């Protein structure tokens, strides 16, 4: 309908196109038929567009670089519609643990590239009072389907808890703006560091180790360099 109305507007009000009205109408008609045909064939047009146009993400940024970071109480996980790999959790329940809250969505290539590092951190430190909460905030409608998220979690080998933030309640609580986004929370429940985008893996792991009271971070750079990505 919008395509048809746009074509009508263009031919009626733009005089320069008046002499091409027939061609324009035929072009719009063909476009409508193609879209209708795809819809009748069961093609998810939104998903198709998403694969052609990857989501906009911040490649790399760190709020702790070049300026002091002021710790603040971590916002609670709110409005979670489902959990994967875990029973429902709250940050209040996790007091005494170091928590990494990772905002991601499964079709975001920047998010996908961070997952092997996050999974390794979880496997390495989960027995040392460290936990990761992957907050899945969908950018597209097809990413909001729980079965799709479960399939992605299995595909990427994610074993840490994943919270489905379908309605962006936790996203809004954190005033987040990016995929991926990492919020590192200390044992007292304060956000003590953030990082947006890919990279900064060695520095993030050093902060995790420091919060856990672990020494000898010299091998961290080598470990991160050897992590494979999808």
N, C-alpha and C positions, 0 to 999 in steps of 0.2 A: 504493500500500500504506500509506504513512504517513497519507494522508488518511483511508483507511478505518479504520485503527487509532485515529486521533485521534477520529473520529466515534464509534467504539465506546466509547472511554474516556469521552467527554463524556456519552454517554447512560447509561452504567453507573454512573458515580461522582459525577456532578453531579445531585443530586436535583431541583434547580430546573429542569433541562432535560428531566427524565424524561417530562413530559407532552407535550413537543415532539419526542420521539424519532423519530417517523415523518417529520416534516418535515425534521429534521436529517439522517436517513439519505438521504432523497431528494435533498437539497441536495448532500451529499457525493457521491452517485452521479452527479449531473449534472456536478459539477466533474471527477470522474474521467473521464467520457466526453468532456468538452471537451478535457482534456489529452491523452487517448489519441488523439482525432481530430486534434489539431494535430500530434502526433508522427507519425501515419500519413500525414499530408499533407506531411510533410517540413519542417515549420516548426521552425527552430532556436529553441527556447524560451529558451535562455540568452541568445541574441542579442536576442530580443524583449524580455526583461526588462531587458537592458542599455540598450536604446533608451528604455525607459520610465523607468528609474532611472539617471541619469548617475552616473559614478563620483565618489566623494568625493575632493575635492582641496583643497589649501590655496590660497586665492585669492591671497594675497600675503604674503611674509615675507622678511626679509633678515637673515642672521646678522651682517652687517657693520654694521648700524644699532645705534647706542646702546651698542655695546661693541666692544672690540678683537678683531680676528680673528687667531688664531695659525695661521700656515701649517704644513702637515704634508705628508709624502710622499704623493703620490697613489697610492691603491690601483690595482693592475693590472686590466686588463680580463680577466675570467675566465669560463670556461664559455660563451663565445660560440658559438652553434650555426650561425650563418650570417652573411654580410656582404652588404650591398647598396651599390652604388656604389663598392665598394673591395675590394681584396684584404685578407686578414686583417692587422690592425694590432695593435701593442702600444704602450703608453706609452713603453717603453724605446726603441722604434724612433723615437718622435716627440720625443725629447730635442732641444732646440734650437728647438722650436716652441711657441707658445702654443696650448693646447688647451682647448676648451670641451666638457665632457662633459654632454650633455643627456639626462636620463632622461625618457622619454615613452611614451605608448601611443596608438594611432591613434584610439580612440573617445573619448578624454578631451578635452572641449571646451576646457578651460583650456590643454592642450598645443597644440591646434590653433591657438589664438589667438597662441601664441608663435612658431609656425613661420615666418611671413613675416619677422619680425625676425631670427631665427637664420639663415635662408637669406640675407638681405641682408648680415649680418655676414660670412658665409662668402664670398659673392661679392666683397665689398669687400676683404677682407683675406687671402684664400687665397694670394695671391702675395707676401705679406709675412710668411711663416712663421706663419700662423694656420690652424688646422684645427678643425672641429667633428666630434665623434663622437656621433651620436644613438643612445643605448642604448635600444632598444625592449624594455621589460619589460612583458609583457602582463598586464592585470588580469583579463581573461575568456578562456575557453578558445578562442573563435573568433579572438581577437587573437594567439594563438600560432601560427597557420598562416602559414608563410612567404609563400604566394601572396597572402594577405590583406594582409600588411604591404607586399609589393612593390606591390600595387595602390594602397595608401594613399600610399606614397612617390611614386608617379607622379602620383596625384591632386593631392597638395599641392605638387608641383614641387620636391621635396627633391633636391638634387644632392650634398650632402655624405655622407660615409660613415655608414651605419646598421648598428649591430651588434645582432643578435637575441639578447637575453638571456633566452631562453625559460625557463630554470630559475632565474632570479633570482640567478645566481652573482655577477655584477658588482654588482647591487643590494645583495646582502649584503656584498660586499667594501667598499662605500662606506657601509654602514650607513644606506642611504637609506630614507626613509619616505613620500615624496611624488611625485606627478605634477603638473606638471613639476618637475624639480629641475636646477639648473645648478651645475656645479663648474668653476671657472676655474683652470687649471693653468699655471704659469709655465714658462719655457724650461728650468729646472733640474728640473722634474718635481714641483713642490710645489703643492698646492691652496692658493691664496691668497685665494679669495673664493667664496662660495656664495650662491645665491638660490633660494627655493622659491616656486612659483606664478607668476602673471602679473605684468606690470609691471616697473618698475625698468629699463627698456630703455636709457635714456640713460646711467644710472650704470654699467650693465654694459658698454656700449660704451666709455665713458671708461676703464674698467679695462682693457679689451682693448687700446685704443690706448696706454695707459701702458705695459703690458707689452711691446708691440711697439716702444716707443720713438718713437711718433708724437705730434706736437704738434697744436695747433689743433683742440680738441674742441668749439669753439663752435657748430658747425653740427649737432651730434649730435641735439639735442632736436628741431629742425625735421625732420631726416631721419626720425626715429622716428615723429613725428606723421603723416608722409605715407605710412607703410607701410600697404598695404591688408591686410585680414584676410578669412578665409573665413567 
